Amino acid sequence: MRKSRAPEYNGGHMKSAIAILAVLPLLHAADRKQLFNGKDMTGWEHVGPGQFTVENGMLKTAGGMGLLWFKGEKLGDTTIHVVFKTTTEHDNSGVYIRMAEPPPDPWYGVHNGYEVQIDAAGDDWHCTGALYSLSKVTKRTQKPLGEWNTMDIVLKGQETTVMLNGAKINDFFGDQPVPPRKEWFEPVRGPRPDSGYIGLQNHDARSTIFFKEVSVAK
């Protein structure tokens, strides 16, 4: 998805974020459970227009707006590791988290979970690493077109921390104030569960994004 100011975090929140950062470097490939097997979409299900395909061991978006979600389990208190690359300056996608139920339609993830945005062209509330229209990024660390980006989404209770290419760019708590909702396509405000299903967005026919890894900390 492709608008709004969050407060500064208090000392307790800062200590929690520091603890998370201390753990992240330890999460090497051997410490992660692969959710995408590199061959097919076993364990995943798609809802809505467009599709994901598997091409040369990578998930590839086509058309939309649709949602590919992982059926295996709800995820909470873990680190979701996503490796992706974009092909044009306006490519749009996202990683959905904290969906309480299996999504019946592609908008369920927007209004009933959080979308961690992928969009280099968006403003700070709607760019890669933002929780779409709820929590803006503190810096822009997405790599140039065609280069692989590594995103780590850390879930710890009601805290969501986003790391992009090794830099912390977002830290959101479910009870913190958020900007007012101004557009119908912006997420409905309200609490999300500590754990939930995750998914990937295929946004539109002009966007082509590749994902070569989706994994979680064991």
KEZA-629968 format. One record per residue (C-alpha): residue number from 1; x, y, z. Coordinates in nm, 4 decimals. Last residue first. Layout:
// KEZA-629968
(pt NUM, (X, Y, Z))
...
//
This chain:
// KEZA-629968
(pt 218, (1.3597, -2.1262, 1.5381))
(pt 217, (1.3777, -1.7713, 1.4056))
(pt 216, (1.1522, -1.7247, 1.1065))
(pt 215, (1.1947, -1.7540, 0.7302))
(pt 214, (1.0923, -1.5968, 0.4008))
(pt 213, (1.3698, -1.6058, 0.1444))
(pt 212, (1.4121, -1.5332, -0.2264))
(pt 211, (1.1359, -1.2762, -0.2604))
(pt 210, (1.1072, -1.0979, -0.5959))
(pt 209, (0.9019, -0.7874, -0.6669))
(pt 208, (0.7266, -0.6932, -0.9885))
(pt 207, (0.4923, -0.3962, -0.9665))
(pt 206, (0.3053, -0.2634, -1.2710))
(pt 205, (0.0239, -0.5199, -1.2463))
(pt 204, (-0.0603, -0.4246, -0.8896))
(pt 203, (-0.0038, -0.5031, -0.5212))
(pt 202, (0.1122, -0.8605, -0.4697))
(pt 201, (0.1244, -0.8647, -0.0906))
(pt 200, (0.3007, -1.1149, 0.1331))
(pt 199, (0.1527, -1.2911, 0.4348))
(pt 198, (0.1714, -1.3579, 0.8068))
(pt 197, (-0.0704, -1.5280, 1.0453))
(pt 196, (-0.1018, -1.4096, 1.4014))
(pt 195, (0.0634, -1.3489, 1.7352))
(pt 194, (0.0415, -1.0710, 1.9937))
(pt 193, (-0.2986, -0.9810, 1.8518))
(pt 192, (-0.3795, -0.6479, 1.6851))
(pt 191, (-0.5339, -0.3469, 1.8571))
(pt 190, (-0.7276, -0.0735, 1.6787))
(pt 189, (-0.7197, 0.1549, 1.3774))
(pt 188, (-0.8714, 0.0431, 1.0485))
(pt 187, (-0.5889, 0.0405, 0.7987))
(pt 186, (-0.5719, 0.3041, 0.5264))
(pt 185, (-0.7681, 0.2214, 0.2130))
(pt 184, (-1.0724, 0.4234, 0.3202))
(pt 183, (-0.8596, 0.7344, 0.3659))
(pt 182, (-0.8019, 0.9707, 0.6593))
(pt 181, (-0.7403, 0.7467, 0.9625))
(pt 180, (-0.6091, 0.9550, 1.2492))
(pt 179, (-0.2376, 0.9268, 1.3275))
(pt 178, (-0.1323, 0.6677, 1.5868))
(pt 177, (-0.1040, 0.6801, 1.9650))
(pt 176, (0.0942, 0.3965, 2.1253))
(pt 175, (-0.0795, 0.0836, 2.2530))
(pt 174, (0.0434, -0.1584, 1.9866))
(pt 173, (0.4046, -0.0524, 2.0266))
(pt 172, (0.6086, 0.0365, 1.7192))
(pt 171, (0.9820, 0.0488, 1.6509))
(pt 170, (1.0986, 0.1415, 1.3035))
(pt 169, (1.4246, 0.1892, 1.1111))
(pt 168, (1.6779, -0.0326, 1.2892))
(pt 167, (1.9675, -0.0794, 1.0493))
(pt 166, (2.1050, -0.4155, 0.9318))
(pt 165, (1.9697, -0.4060, 0.5781))
(pt 164, (1.6256, -0.3081, 0.7049))
(pt 163, (1.5340, -0.3772, 1.0680))
(pt 162, (1.1727, -0.3414, 1.1810))
(pt 161, (1.0666, -0.3688, 1.5452))
(pt 160, (0.7095, -0.4618, 1.6419))
(pt 159, (0.6169, -0.4506, 2.0107))
(pt 158, (0.2838, -0.5877, 2.1348))
(pt 157, (0.4382, -0.9108, 2.2597))
(pt 156, (0.7772, -0.9337, 2.0955))
(pt 155, (0.7654, -0.9509, 1.7160))
(pt 154, (1.0863, -0.8658, 1.5315))
(pt 153, (1.0570, -0.7965, 1.1595))
(pt 152, (1.3906, -0.8477, 0.9860))
(pt 151, (1.4225, -0.7131, 0.6318))
(pt 150, (1.7165, -0.7976, 0.4060))
(pt 149, (1.7330, -0.6202, 0.0723))
(pt 148, (1.8763, -0.7709, -0.2458))
(pt 147, (1.9908, -0.5355, -0.5188))
(pt 146, (1.7980, -0.4940, -0.8446))
(pt 145, (1.6958, -0.1363, -0.7805))
(pt 144, (1.9056, 0.0421, -0.5204))
(pt 143, (1.9150, -0.0611, -0.1518))
(pt 142, (1.6547, 0.0405, 0.1064))
(pt 141, (1.8017, 0.2201, 0.4078))
(pt 140, (1.5709, 0.5176, 0.4597))
(pt 139, (1.5704, 0.6449, 0.8190))
(pt 138, (1.3366, 0.6861, 1.1169))
(pt 137, (1.0490, 0.5019, 0.9477))
(pt 136, (0.6878, 0.5975, 1.0106))
(pt 135, (0.4323, 0.4199, 1.2276))
(pt 134, (0.0605, 0.3882, 1.1521))
(pt 133, (0.0120, 0.4835, 0.7834))
(pt 132, (0.1577, 0.1457, 0.6683))
(pt 131, (0.3876, 0.0136, 0.9343))
(pt 130, (0.6880, 0.1720, 0.7688))
(pt 129, (0.9824, -0.0458, 0.6663))
(pt 128, (0.9756, 0.0404, 0.2959))
(pt 127, (0.7791, 0.3596, 0.2467))
(pt 126, (0.4303, 0.4703, 0.3511))
(pt 125, (0.4708, 0.6801, 0.6661))
(pt 124, (0.8131, 0.8135, 0.5606))
(pt 123, (0.6840, 0.9043, 0.2151))
(pt 122, (0.6503, 0.6368, -0.0531))
(pt 121, (0.8851, 0.5869, -0.3486))
(pt 120, (1.0919, 0.2964, -0.2107))
(pt 119, (0.7799, 0.0855, -0.1493))
(pt 118, (0.7773, -0.2272, 0.0676))
(pt 117, (0.5479, -0.1665, 0.3647))
(pt 116, (0.5178, -0.3626, 0.6853))
(pt 115, (0.1424, -0.4136, 0.6751))
(pt 114, (-0.0199, -0.4623, 1.0136))
(pt 113, (-0.3118, -0.6945, 1.0772))
(pt 112, (-0.6895, -0.6691, 1.0671))
(pt 111, (-0.7447, -0.3785, 0.8284))
(pt 110, (-0.4588, -0.4239, 0.5810))
(pt 109, (-0.4307, -0.8018, 0.6168))
(pt 108, (-0.8030, -0.8478, 0.5576))
(pt 107, (-0.7864, -0.6442, 0.2392))
(pt 106, (-0.6778, -0.9412, 0.0248))
(pt 105, (-0.9868, -1.1513, 0.1135))
(pt 104, (-1.0799, -1.4338, 0.3526))
(pt 103, (-0.7566, -1.3936, 0.5528))
(pt 102, (-0.6953, -1.6845, 0.7922))
(pt 101, (-0.7585, -1.5329, 1.1359))
(pt 100, (-0.5791, -1.3022, 1.3806))
(pt 99, (-0.3515, -1.1403, 1.1236))
(pt 98, (-0.0464, -1.0227, 1.3227))
(pt 97, (0.1829, -0.9601, 1.0229))
(pt 96, (0.1522, -0.8642, 0.6571))
(pt 95, (0.4686, -0.8083, 0.4544))
(pt 94, (0.4358, -0.5489, 0.1821))
(pt 93, (0.4353, -0.4706, -0.1876))
(pt 92, (0.4797, -0.1762, -0.4224))
(pt 91, (0.7268, -0.1235, -0.7037))
(pt 90, (0.7525, 0.2475, -0.7874))
(pt 89, (1.1249, 0.2750, -0.8546))
(pt 88, (1.1269, -0.0392, -1.0678))
(pt 87, (1.2649, -0.3943, -1.0235))
(pt 86, (1.2489, -0.4505, -0.6486))
(pt 85, (1.4419, -0.6994, -0.4386))
(pt 84, (1.3512, -0.9190, -0.1430))
(pt 83, (1.4930, -1.1117, 0.1547))
(pt 82, (1.2503, -1.1585, 0.4445))
(pt 81, (1.3359, -1.2704, 0.7996))
(pt 80, (1.0515, -1.2845, 1.0529))
(pt 79, (1.1907, -1.2679, 1.4061))
(pt 78, (0.9896, -1.4336, 1.6833))
(pt 77, (0.7624, -1.3557, 1.9751))
(pt 76, (0.4529, -1.4361, 1.7673))
(pt 75, (0.3702, -1.6370, 1.4581))
(pt 74, (0.0503, -1.8219, 1.3739))
(pt 73, (0.1079, -2.1513, 1.2015))
(pt 72, (0.1380, -2.3383, 0.8720))
(pt 71, (-0.1010, -2.1414, 0.6533))
(pt 70, (0.1421, -1.8778, 0.5246))
(pt 69, (-0.0409, -1.6057, 0.3336))
(pt 68, (-0.0259, -1.4821, -0.0255))
(pt 67, (-0.2381, -1.1697, -0.0577))
(pt 66, (-0.3736, -1.0054, -0.3721))
(pt 65, (-0.4120, -0.6639, -0.5278))
(pt 64, (-0.3078, -0.7691, -0.7759))
(pt 63, (-0.0926, -0.8390, -1.0775))
(pt 62, (0.2170, -1.0571, -1.0616))
(pt 61, (0.4581, -1.1000, -0.7704))
(pt 60, (0.7555, -1.3348, -0.7934))
(pt 59, (0.8626, -1.5907, -0.5320))
(pt 58, (1.2171, -1.7067, -0.5976))
(pt 57, (1.3819, -2.0404, -0.6773))
(pt 56, (1.4362, -1.9589, -1.0426))
(pt 55, (1.0762, -1.8394, -1.0804))
(pt 54, (0.7969, -1.9379, -0.8416))
(pt 53, (0.4706, -1.7567, -0.9100))
(pt 52, (0.2617, -1.5256, -0.6957))
(pt 51, (-0.0801, -1.4214, -0.8187))
(pt 50, (-0.3158, -1.1526, -0.9367))
(pt 49, (-0.6531, -1.0910, -0.7798))
(pt 48, (-0.7603, -1.2032, -0.4303))
(pt 47, (-0.6531, -1.4835, -0.1986))
(pt 46, (-0.3391, -1.6979, -0.2189))
(pt 45, (-0.2430, -1.9940, 0.0001))
(pt 44, (0.0962, -2.1027, 0.1369))
(pt 43, (0.2163, -2.4248, 0.2968))
(pt 42, (0.3635, -2.5589, -0.0270))
(pt 41, (0.4190, -2.2665, -0.2609))
(pt 40, (0.6765, -2.4278, -0.4879))
(pt 39, (1.0497, -2.4816, -0.5247))
(pt 38, (1.2376, -2.2340, -0.3015))
(pt 37, (1.1042, -2.3953, 0.0167))
(pt 36, (0.9323, -2.0836, 0.1511))
(pt 35, (0.8710, -2.0948, 0.5286))
(pt 34, (1.2372, -2.1632, 0.6104))
(pt 33, (1.3066, -2.2093, 0.9805))
(pt 32, (1.5991, -1.9959, 1.0958))
(pt 31, (1.8991, -2.0569, 1.3208))
(pt 30, (2.1089, -2.2142, 1.0458))
(pt 29, (2.0564, -1.9018, 0.8351))
(pt 28, (2.2129, -1.6794, 1.1008))
(pt 27, (2.0157, -1.5203, 1.3850))
(pt 26, (2.2974, -1.4208, 1.6181))
(pt 25, (2.3202, -1.0683, 1.4770))
(pt 24, (1.9587, -1.0064, 1.5877))
(pt 23, (2.0046, -1.0787, 1.9583))
(pt 22, (2.1697, -0.7528, 2.0679))
(pt 21, (1.9235, -0.5517, 1.8607))
(pt 20, (1.6332, -0.7055, 2.0503))
(pt 19, (1.7826, -0.6099, 2.3856))
(pt 18, (1.8305, -0.2537, 2.2640))
(pt 17, (1.4639, -0.2380, 2.1609))
(pt 16, (1.3513, -0.3516, 2.5055))
(pt 15, (1.5719, -0.0915, 2.6723))
(pt 14, (1.4217, 0.1790, 2.4506))
(pt 13, (1.0655, 0.0764, 2.5362))
(pt 12, (1.1417, 0.1014, 2.9046))
(pt 11, (1.3026, 0.4431, 2.8597))
(pt 10, (1.0079, 0.5992, 2.6798))
(pt 9, (0.9523, 0.6145, 2.3071))
(pt 8, (0.8970, 0.9416, 2.1241))
(pt 7, (0.5469, 0.9890, 1.9903))
(pt 6, (0.4141, 0.8928, 1.6486))
(pt 5, (0.3230, 1.1436, 1.3864))
(pt 4, (0.0479, 1.1572, 0.9989))
(pt 3, (-0.0423, 0.9435, 0.5126))
(pt 2, (0.1243, 0.3500, -0.0559))
(pt 1, (0.0000, 0.0000, 0.0000))
//
